[in-house]
Amino acid sequence: MVWSILAVAIAAAWAYAFYREDTYDREPLWLLAVAGGGGALSMLPALWLENWLLPGGFDGGGALPARLGAVFLVAGPVEELCKFAAVWLLVWPRASFNEPMDGIIYAVMAATGFATAENLYFMVGEPQVILSRGPIGVAVHILFATFWGGALAHARMLPGRSHRFILIVMGIAVAAVVHGLFDAIVFAGERELTLGQARAGQIVLVLACFAFLRWRIRVSLAHSPFRVKA
């Protein structure tokens, strides 16, 4: 019970940190909860799809090509699409989705829900695993999701459906590739790379994603229709 509370507390801390970034027109708490709950539930179809597509698991018998295929063609696309679907179906049609920052905020909430459900799943039988995967697990899911979250918010402001579709697909594709790259580094750290090399690769990738996120937040806030121009 204590470990589960810790998992939820870690997720809540990340969610609140990003909620504070939405300075001009903060989203209703109930809709943020819907996005988070939808993200958590989206872990179930993601898990089912991954088990169906990879009945032998992500190891692929230890072969590097099989492992790369698993993370780039299954893990990244499946998990990012499921998180995206939660926001697309539950939040996108709402009138509250009305400024560029909203795409990032709702993507963060969906990713937080997904990562929390994933952490609780991996905690079954080994609850202490939350100490190692909890904070970073939630953080990287948030970073991945902001690629399509930012694209979704930008697309909302575009007039043509074709332009919206292309932008959203590009956002999901980038998120899936970055997600796959992170997982590839994790698995390579067990074989092709030393633990130190894998850690360094993860840090560089996370810092690059964080820099992109900070830039995206700055641009989104600058283009908010609720920002009072000086």
Stockholm file with secondary structure:
# STOCKHOLM 1.0

chainA/1-230         MVWSILAVAIAAAWAYAFYREDTYDREPLWLLAVAGGGGALSMLPALWLENWLLPGGFDGGGALPARLGAVFLVAGPVEELCKFAAVWLLVWPRASFNEPMDGIIYAVMAATGFATAENLYFMVGEPQVILSRGPIGVAVHILFATFWGGALAHARMLPGRSHRFILIVMGIAVAAVVHGLFDAIVFAGERELTLGQARAGQIVLVLACFAFLRWRIRVSLAHSPFRVKA
#=GR chainA/1-230 SS CHHHHHHHHHHHHHHHHHHTTCCSSCCCHHHHHHHHHHHHHTHHHHHHHHHHHCTTCTTGGGCHHHHHHHIIIIIHHHHHHHHHHHHHHHTTTSTTCCSHHHHHHHHHHHHHHHHHHHHHHHHTTCGGGHHHHHHHHHHHHHHHHHHHHHHHHHHHTCSCHHHHHHHHHHHHHHHHHHHHHHHHHHHHTTTTSCHHHHHHHHHHHHHHHHHHHHHHHHHHHHTCTTSCCC
#=GC SS_cons         CHHHHHHHHHHHHHHHHHHTTCCSSCCCHHHHHHHHHHHHHTHHHHHHHHHHHCTTCTTGGGCHHHHHHHIIIIIHHHHHHHHHHHHHHHTTTSTTCCSHHHHHHHHHHHHHHHHHHHHHHHHTTCGGGHHHHHHHHHHHHHHHHHHHHHHHHHHHTCSCHHHHHHHHHHHHHHHHHHHHHHHHHHHHTTTTSCHHHHHHHHHHHHHHHHHHHHHHHHHHHHTCTTSCCC
//
